[in-house]
Amino acid sequence: MSERRIWISRSQPGASHSARVWQKAGFETVINPVVEIAPPKNMPRPLPKNAGLIVTSKNALRMLGTFTDHRDWPVFTVGDATAYLAWQMKFRNVISAQGNAQDLLKLIKDNFKPGGSKSFVYASAARIRLNIAGELRAAGYRARRDVYYINAPKKPDISALKGKITHIALYSPMAARVVRGTAPNFPQVKVISISANTDSELRKRFGNRRFIAARPNEKAMVAALKS
């Protein structure tokens, strides 16, 4: 089998976990984050006791865990990987939409009526594509958005990419935008995106050498390259 070397573009601590997954799948890995993660400038507001937590990012969930020891709130996640982290953090009422942010929004609307006693808090990054809390408020729900971490684009360390990169793993639309604009012109490199939204940010770059995971998790990313 020819050597396969994949660029892990996500930030830590997730990058180290991702590297182990790809190594197990037979890839050499290069961790070179293109997104920076930092705590919010202001402490988020206390969470209401009857709130449902909406989470679309493991980074937000980890940061939330540093602000409170309570684990009583139900957690609604965008995918199984974030749901699994919630279980690891001792949240016990966890529901996964097994999809994208639109799927998560639909899950909440299908299971809760507008104007009810349940309120929702969207624990998010500073930069997001879809404001789920705003969509819920527009539909008559009690919902707010609290920023739990700052995410910003970061230029990759090109020197760390010396040698033959055969694959690039993209985990967010922001990462795709950075890679589209700054990555060297690797010949024949294949790019695997965790979602269609992420892939769309590549625009015309990398042509038909792009793959999209069937579900937003690493197992599906690996499977997409094997199909």
VMD Tcl script that draws the C-alpha trace (Angstrom):
set ca {
  {0.00 0.00 0.00}
  {1.35 3.44 -0.90}
  {2.05 5.92 1.88}
  {-0.94 8.01 2.94}
  {-0.30 11.20 4.89}
  {-3.25 13.28 6.09}
  {-3.26 16.87 7.29}
  {-5.41 17.22 10.44}
  {-6.67 20.80 10.24}
  {-8.69 21.00 13.45}
  {-7.63 22.60 16.73}
  {-6.56 20.86 19.93}
  {-7.60 18.93 21.95}
  {-9.69 17.32 19.20}
  {-6.75 17.13 16.79}
  {-4.88 14.56 18.87}
  {-7.94 12.31 19.06}
  {-8.46 12.67 15.31}
  {-4.84 11.78 14.64}
  {-5.24 8.51 16.56}
  {-8.35 7.63 14.53}
  {-6.60 8.27 11.22}
  {-3.47 6.43 12.31}
  {-5.59 3.41 13.17}
  {-7.03 3.64 9.65}
  {-3.53 3.43 8.19}
  {-2.60 7.08 7.70}
  {0.41 9.06 8.79}
  {-0.81 12.30 10.34}
  {0.29 15.93 10.43}
  {-1.48 18.12 13.00}
  {-1.57 21.68 11.70}
  {-4.61 23.61 13.02}
  {-6.18 26.35 10.90}
  {-8.66 27.50 13.57}
  {-7.78 29.04 16.93}
  {-9.93 28.38 20.00}
  {-9.98 30.67 23.05}
  {-12.25 31.31 26.06}
  {-14.92 34.01 25.66}
  {-14.10 37.57 26.64}
  {-17.08 37.67 29.01}
  {-18.36 34.93 31.29}
  {-21.63 33.42 29.99}
  {-24.80 34.08 31.96}
  {-26.01 31.49 34.50}
  {-28.08 28.76 32.88}
  {-31.80 28.56 33.73}
  {-32.74 25.44 35.69}
  {-35.39 24.37 33.18}
  {-33.31 25.02 30.07}
  {-32.46 22.59 27.33}
  {-28.87 22.98 26.13}
  {-28.28 23.10 22.38}
  {-24.73 22.18 21.37}
  {-23.24 21.99 17.88}
  {-19.58 21.88 18.90}
  {-17.50 19.78 21.26}
  {-15.42 22.89 21.97}
  {-18.51 24.66 23.31}
  {-19.41 21.66 25.45}
  {-15.92 21.41 26.93}
  {-15.86 25.13 27.69}
  {-19.33 24.98 29.26}
  {-18.01 22.28 31.57}
  {-15.39 24.69 32.92}
  {-18.06 27.21 33.95}
  {-20.35 24.86 35.90}
  {-20.24 21.50 37.67}
  {-23.97 20.91 37.23}
  {-25.02 18.24 34.73}
  {-28.80 18.27 35.19}
  {-29.79 19.94 31.92}
  {-30.93 17.92 28.91}
  {-28.45 18.29 26.06}
  {-29.42 18.35 22.38}
  {-26.44 17.78 20.11}
  {-25.88 18.05 16.39}
  {-24.17 14.66 16.10}
  {-23.17 11.48 17.88}
  {-19.57 12.54 18.60}
  {-20.73 15.56 20.60}
  {-23.39 13.42 22.29}
  {-20.74 10.91 23.34}
  {-18.64 13.70 24.86}
  {-21.70 14.89 26.79}
  {-22.08 11.38 28.23}
  {-18.39 11.35 29.15}
  {-18.93 14.66 30.97}
  {-21.71 12.99 33.03}
  {-24.71 14.57 31.31}
  {-27.31 11.82 31.35}
  {-30.18 13.19 29.25}
  {-28.53 13.51 25.83}
  {-30.26 13.48 22.45}
  {-28.40 13.54 19.13}
  {-29.87 14.87 15.88}
  {-27.38 12.66 14.00}
  {-26.97 15.29 11.32}
  {-26.33 19.00 10.92}
  {-27.60 22.20 12.55}
  {-30.77 22.17 10.46}
  {-31.49 18.61 11.62}
  {-31.01 19.70 15.23}
  {-33.38 22.62 14.76}
  {-35.98 20.27 13.27}
  {-35.57 17.79 16.14}
  {-36.41 20.48 18.68}
  {-39.37 21.79 16.69}
  {-40.72 18.26 16.23}
  {-40.56 17.47 19.95}
  {-41.46 20.76 21.65}
  {-44.25 23.24 21.03}
  {-43.68 27.01 20.80}
  {-44.67 29.01 23.85}
  {-44.23 26.11 26.28}
  {-42.48 26.14 29.64}
  {-39.22 24.78 28.23}
  {-36.54 27.32 27.37}
  {-33.40 26.67 25.33}
  {-29.84 27.95 25.50}
  {-27.63 27.58 22.44}
  {-24.04 27.20 23.71}
  {-22.08 28.32 20.68}
  {-18.90 29.69 19.20}
  {-18.52 33.39 18.52}
  {-18.73 32.72 14.77}
  {-21.52 30.46 13.55}
  {-23.36 29.76 10.31}
  {-26.85 29.20 11.73}
  {-28.15 30.88 14.88}
  {-30.42 28.12 16.16}
  {-31.59 30.26 19.08}
  {-32.61 33.04 16.71}
  {-34.51 30.59 14.52}
  {-36.33 29.21 17.56}
  {-37.26 32.67 18.84}
  {-38.64 33.57 15.42}
  {-40.84 30.45 15.65}
  {-42.20 31.42 19.08}
  {-39.85 29.51 21.40}
  {-38.02 30.89 24.42}
  {-34.39 30.67 23.40}
  {-31.14 32.53 23.74}
  {-27.59 32.15 22.47}
  {-24.57 32.27 24.81}
  {-21.01 32.38 23.44}
  {-18.76 29.82 25.13}
  {-15.64 30.16 23.01}
  {-13.96 32.36 20.45}
  {-13.09 30.75 17.12}
  {-10.89 32.53 14.62}
  {-9.07 31.53 11.42}
  {-5.36 30.79 11.69}
  {-2.82 30.56 8.88}
  {-1.33 27.07 8.69}
  {2.34 26.43 9.37}
  {3.43 25.68 5.81}
  {6.82 24.39 6.99}
  {5.02 21.63 8.91}
  {3.52 20.39 5.64}
  {6.86 19.51 4.08}
  {6.81 16.09 2.49}
  {4.01 14.47 0.57}
  {0.52 15.30 1.84}
  {-1.95 12.93 0.21}
  {-5.12 13.88 2.12}
  {-6.62 16.80 4.05}
  {-9.27 16.37 6.77}
  {-11.62 19.33 7.25}
  {-13.85 19.66 10.31}
  {-15.60 23.02 9.89}
  {-16.59 25.56 7.23}
  {-14.07 28.00 8.72}
  {-11.27 25.46 8.32}
  {-12.31 24.87 4.71}
  {-12.15 28.60 3.97}
  {-8.64 28.86 5.42}
  {-7.38 25.80 3.54}
  {-8.97 27.04 0.31}
  {-7.08 30.31 0.55}
  {-3.73 29.30 2.03}
  {-2.92 25.64 1.35}
  {-0.06 24.84 -1.02}
  {-0.98 23.33 -4.37}
  {-0.62 19.66 -3.44}
  {-0.92 17.59 -6.61}
  {-3.56 14.87 -6.45}
  {-4.40 15.55 -2.81}
  {-7.80 14.24 -1.68}
  {-9.94 16.29 0.71}
  {-12.48 14.79 3.11}
  {-15.02 17.12 4.75}
  {-17.10 16.32 7.80}
  {-20.22 17.85 6.22}
  {-21.64 19.26 3.01}
  {-21.55 22.75 4.56}
  {-17.82 22.36 5.12}
  {-17.23 21.07 1.59}
  {-19.18 23.98 0.07}
  {-16.62 26.45 1.42}
  {-13.92 24.92 -0.80}
  {-15.81 26.29 -3.84}
  {-13.92 25.11 -6.94}
  {-10.68 24.20 -5.21}
  {-9.51 20.56 -5.40}
  {-12.00 19.73 -8.17}
  {-13.35 16.18 -8.09}
  {-10.88 15.05 -5.43}
  {-13.33 15.97 -2.66}
  {-15.26 13.60 -0.42}
  {-18.03 14.25 2.11}
  {-18.78 12.12 5.18}
  {-22.27 10.59 5.19}
  {-22.60 11.58 8.84}
  {-20.73 14.27 10.82}
  {-18.23 12.04 12.59}
  {-14.74 10.67 12.07}
  {-15.84 7.10 11.39}
  {-17.90 8.32 8.45}
  {-14.99 10.44 7.20}
  {-12.73 7.39 7.08}
  {-15.47 5.35 5.41}
  {-15.98 8.01 2.72}
  {-12.36 7.66 1.62}
  {-12.66 3.89 1.44}
  {-15.85 3.88 -0.64}
}
mol new
graphics top color blue
foreach p $ca { graphics top sphere $p radius 0.5 }
foreach p [lrange $ca 0 end-1] q [lrange $ca 1 end] { graphics top cylinder $p $q radius 0.2 }
display resetview
